[in-house]
Structure formats: C-alpha cells, structure tokens
Amino acid sequence: MFTRTFRRFRALTAGIPLVTAALVGGVLTAGPASAVDTGEVTYKGTVTCDKAFPAPNKSVPQRVALDSDEDDAAVKVTGVEGRRARYEITKLEVPLDSNFNLAVTVTCKPPRTQAQVFTKSLPQADLTENQTIRLNIK
C-alpha cells in the first residue's frame, strides 16, 4: 500500500516544475546570438605548391578556394609561371572588426597524375569593408 501511494505522489509531483514555469511567465529560452558585422573584401596574390608538394613532384596550382565561415569562393588561377600562379577573389563576405580563421584550400596538379589538395587555416583580424588583402599562399 505504501509503495503504491509513493508512486502516485512521485508521478503527481514530477510535473510541478513545468506548471510553475508556465504560471510564472513561461519557460526561459535563450535569445538569438549577437550578429557579427560582415562585409565584402577582396583577396588576391600568388599561390605555389612548392612547400606542400616539394620537388620532384612538379605540382602546378590549378584552383584556390577560401572559406570565411560567412561565405566561400573558389577561382581558377591565372598567369601560371613555373610552379607559381596568380589568383583574385573579389567579394568574399567576412566578419569585420573581429578575429576569424580563413580556411584556404589549394588544388595542385602534377603532370600526368591526379590532382592533390593542401589546406591551411590563416588567422585574420580587424578587416574593413572593401579592403583588398594581398595573400601569398605557400
């Protein structure tokens, strides 16, 4: 008899915190996280596969991709000279006036074999709207 009464009491009291929260003003929820101010910047520079894939590999850069967590962009390289090439990514949305890591992915292609990829994470800080950043990727 005592066990049955205790089970009923425990079942009845289990919902008290929810009822109390509803009567007091609702369940507390977190509001939206503070929005980060973002803006567009341009990244340009040179890229090489020398350090990631040293000789005798002879990899040539083919493509550069950047990811700022707010936006991502990828372009084919231009002006290939030896194992070095140029790239330019315009209008990449990035966090302004704050620190973040820019993820860089470079695709390199050695002669007569499959493409290879290397990645880097580069810290960026206090960028401003319409800023042009020269970034040489090695």
C-alpha positions in Angstrom: 0.0 0.0 0.0 2.8 2.4 0.9 4.6 1.8 -2.3 1.6 2.4 -4.5 0.9 5.7 -2.7 4.5 6.8 -3.0 4.5 6.1 -6.8 1.3 8.2 -7.2 2.8 11.1 -5.2 6.0 10.9 -7.3 4.1 10.9 -10.6 2.0 13.9 -9.5 5.0 15.9 -8.3 7.1 15.3 -11.4 5.2 17.9 -13.4 5.3 20.7 -10.8 8.4 22.5 -12.2 6.8 22.7 -15.6 3.5 24.0 -14.3 5.3 26.5 -12.1 7.3 27.8 -15.1 4.2 28.2 -17.2 2.4 30.1 -14.4 5.4 32.4 -13.7 5.9 33.5 -17.2 6.9 30.7 -19.5 9.9 28.6 -19.9 13.1 30.6 -20.3 14.7 30.4 -23.7 17.9 31.9 -25.0 17.6 34.8 -27.4 19.4 34.9 -30.7 23.2 35.2 -30.6 24.6 38.6 -31.3 25.1 39.1 -35.0 28.6 39.6 -36.3 29.0 42.6 -38.6 30.1 41.3 -42.1 31.3 43.0 -45.3 32.9 42.2 -48.6 36.7 42.1 -49.1 39.0 41.2 -52.0 41.8 38.6 -51.7 44.5 38.4 -54.3 48.1 37.3 -54.5 50.2 34.4 -55.6 50.0 30.7 -54.9 52.6 27.9 -55.1 52.6 24.2 -54.4 56.4 24.1 -53.7 56.2 23.7 -49.9 53.2 21.4 -49.9 54.5 19.1 -52.6 58.3 19.6 -52.9 60.3 18.5 -56.0 60.4 16.2 -57.8 56.6 16.5 -57.6 56.4 19.5 -60.0 52.8 20.3 -59.0 51.2 23.4 -60.6 48.4 25.3 -58.8 45.0 25.0 -60.5 42.4 26.4 -58.1 42.2 28.4 -54.9 39.2 28.2 -52.5 38.7 30.5 -49.5 36.1 30.0 -46.7 35.5 32.6 -44.0 32.6 30.8 -42.3 30.3 33.6 -43.6 31.0 32.9 -47.3 33.1 30.8 -49.5 34.6 31.4 -53.0 36.8 29.5 -55.5 38.6 30.6 -58.6 40.9 29.1 -61.2 44.4 30.5 -61.1 45.8 32.7 -63.9 49.2 33.6 -65.1 50.9 30.3 -64.3 54.7 30.8 -64.4 56.6 27.6 -63.4 55.1 26.4 -60.2 53.6 29.8 -59.2 50.3 31.4 -60.3 48.1 34.4 -59.5 44.6 34.4 -58.2 42.0 37.0 -57.3 38.8 36.5 -55.3 36.5 39.5 -55.2 33.6 40.0 -52.9 34.2 37.4 -50.2 31.9 38.1 -47.2 33.9 38.1 -44.0 33.5 39.2 -40.4 34.6 42.8 -39.9 36.4 44.2 -36.9 36.9 40.8 -35.4 39.2 37.8 -35.4 38.5 34.7 -37.5 40.3 31.9 -39.3 40.3 31.9 -43.1 40.3 28.4 -44.5 42.4 28.1 -47.7 42.2 25.1 -50.0 44.6 24.9 -52.9 44.3 22.3 -55.7 47.7 21.4 -57.4 48.1 19.2 -60.4 51.4 17.3 -61.1 52.0 16.3 -64.7 50.2 13.0 -65.8 48.8 12.3 -62.3 45.7 13.1 -60.2 45.3 16.5 -58.6 46.4 17.0 -55.0 45.0 19.3 -52.4 46.5 21.2 -49.4 44.7 23.3 -46.8 45.7 26.0 -44.4 44.0 28.0 -41.7 45.1 31.6 -41.7 44.2 34.0 -38.9 42.6 37.2 -40.0 41.8 40.3 -37.8 40.1 43.7 -38.0 39.2 43.7 -41.7 37.2 46.6 -43.1 34.6 46.8 -45.9 36.0 46.9 -49.5 39.5 46.2 -48.2 42.0 44.4 -50.6 44.2 41.9 -48.9 47.3 40.6 -50.6 47.7 37.0 -49.5 50.5 34.9 -50.9 49.8 31.2 -50.3 52.7 28.8 -49.9 
